[in-house]
């Protein structure tokens, strides 16, 4: 295993319990908030981010650079967007929240591949290969078709518990990604089920998920351990 991957695995082992045990913390709405959710919760819960609110631009930059010691690698453009969000909404002078009277804008179709690239590649890698003994692969993963909603429950609620996937044993925790919209969850689950030849695993007559199905699944709140139990109950 590469040194960076090893350090990241150590970081996950140290912080995964905190990720699962913490309440679902909601950050202030704003552009690129989703990147903070996706990148920062790889190693720790967001309470650390909330408790750091009020620090300066240079302090946020130093904090993110420090995460590199655990193997976290963020592309420069994403790092700049994350810093901009943190400084704007969790810096010394955050904007005051004001209710909007404007009607909601019509949503453009969601690109599941783009959602995956922004939210999932830190752990599962761009080609869905994961990291051995650390993050399970999505390419060739039969859990994707365990039942219609299982991947949706994983994205919305997280997952905690031991699992053997493609002959490899994994111990760890995935945080919830319930900050994603219903359309984004449906799109990314649909993309993963089609990418990397996963479509060949799809049972005949298997129904896809849409935003309406995700909206209904969101109402059934689960803890990550509950999702693990759901997986066990539906595994053959």
N, C-alpha and C positions, 0 to 999 in steps of 0.2 A: 504494500500500500504506500502511495506517495506520502511524504512527510506532512504536506498540507492536509491531506485527507485524514491522516492519523490524528493530527491536532484537532481537526474538526470533530472527529469521533470522540475524542476526550472531552471536548466542550459539550457535546450533546449528552454524554454520560453524566457530566456534572450538573447540567441544568434541566434535563428532561423531566425530572420529578417536579421542578418548579413550574415548568411549562404546563403540565397537566393539572397540577393542583391549583393553579391560580385561577381567579375569576376571569371571565372573558372581558378584557379591558378594551374599551372603545376609545380610539384616539380622535382628536378633533378632525372634522371633515376638511378636506383640502386636496389639491392636486398632488398625486404621487403618494398619498397615504398608503395605497395598496403595496407599494414597494417596501415601506417600513414593515408592514405586516409580514410580507413574504421573506425579507432578508433577515430581519432582526430576531424573529421567533425561531430561527434555526437553532439558536443556542440558549436563549433565555426568554422568560416571559416579559411582557411589555411593562410591568410595574417598574422595572429598571429604567425604561425610557420615560415613563410618567414622572418618576422621582427625580429625574434629571432636568425636568422642565425649568426654563429660566436661564440656562447656561448660554454662553455666547457662541458665536459662529465658530471661533477657533477651538473652543472646547468640544463642540459636536464633531468637528473634523478630527480632532485628536482621539475622541472616543471611538469613532469608526475605524480609524487607522489602527487603534489598539486591538480591535477585533481580528485584525489580520494575523495576530499571534496565534489564534485558534484555527487558522487555515481558511477563514472566510475570505472569499474572493468576489469582489463586486466590480463590474465594469465601470470605467470612469464616468460614463454618462449617467448610469444609474446612481452612482455614489453622489454625484453633484445634485441630482434630483432629490435624493434622500436628505442631503444636507439642507437643501433649500426648503423642503417641507419642515424639517425639524427646527430650523432657525425661525421660520415664519410663524409656525403654530405652537412650538414649544420652546421658543427663545425668550429673550428678556421682554419683548413687546408684542405678544400675540394679538391678533385682531379680535375685536369683540364680536361675539356671535350675534347675527341679526337674522330674524326670520325673513324668508323670501316669499314675496307675494306673486312672483312670476309663475306661470303654469309650467309643469315639468316638460322639458324638451323631449322631443321624440327620439327614442333610442335607436341608434344605428345597429345593424346586425353585429353580433359579437364574434370575433375570430378566436376560436378555441386554441389555436396554435400560439397566438400572441399571448393569451392568458397563461398558457403553460410556460412560455418563455419568461414571463415576468414573475410568476408565482412559484414555479415548481422545480426549475432547473438547478437551484442551489443544492438540493438534496438528490433529486432523481436524475439529474444530468440531462443535457440537451437531447440525447437520443434514447432516453428512458432506461438507461442501463443501471442507474443507481450506483451505490458504492458498496463493494463486498463487505459483509458483516456490519454495515452501518446503516445504509438506506436501501431498501429493497428495490429491485427493478420494476418498472411498469411494462417494459417490453416483454411480451410473452407471459405476463402474469395472469393466471386463470382467475384470480380474485375479481378481476374487472367484470367478469360475467357470472359472479356468484349468484346474484339476482339483479333485477333491474335497478334497484336503488342503493345497493351496498356502496359503490364508489361515491354516491351522493352523500350518504351518511358519513363517510370518512372525511370528505372535504368539509362538510358543515360542522362536524363535531370532533374531528381528530380521531386518533387511534392509539391505544396503549396496550401492550401485551406481547408475549412471545409469538413468533410466527415462523413457519418454514415455508419458503417460497422458492420454487425451482431448485429444491434440494439444499438451499442455504438457510441457516437459522439466523433469525434476527431478534434482538431485544432492544426495545426503545420506545419512543413516543413521537407521535406527529401532532402538532397543535391544530386546532380548528382554523379553517379559512372561511369562517362565516361572514367575513367582511365583504366577500364577493357577492355580487348580485345574483338573483336567481338565474338570469340569462347567462352570466359568466360561468356559473357552476355547471349548467347544462352544456354549455359550449365546450368547456375544458374536459368534462367527462366524455362527451362525444368524440372530441379529438383524440384523447388517449385510447379510446376503444377502437379507433380506426388506424392509428399510427403504428409504425414499426411492425407491420404485418399482424397486428392484434386482431384485425378484422377476420382473420382466418380462424380465430378462436370463438367467434360469435355464433351461438347456437341458432339454428333455423327458427325464424319467427320471433326472434328476440326483439322486444320493443325498446326503442330509444327513449331517452328522457328529454323533456322540454322544461321551459321555465315554470310552467304550471305544476309539473310533478315535483320540481325542486321546492317550490313555494309550500306545497303540502308537506314535504319531508322536513322542511325547516321547523314546522310546528311540533314535530316529535323530537324534543330536546333529549340528547343523550350525553353522558360522560364518555370520554375516550374508552374506558374499560367496558362500557355498555356496547360500544361498537365492536370491540373485540369479541364480546360474548355473542353478539349477533352474527359475526363471522363464523364462530365455532358452531352455532346452531344451524347455519345454512351450508356448512361445508359438507361435502360427501364423504 
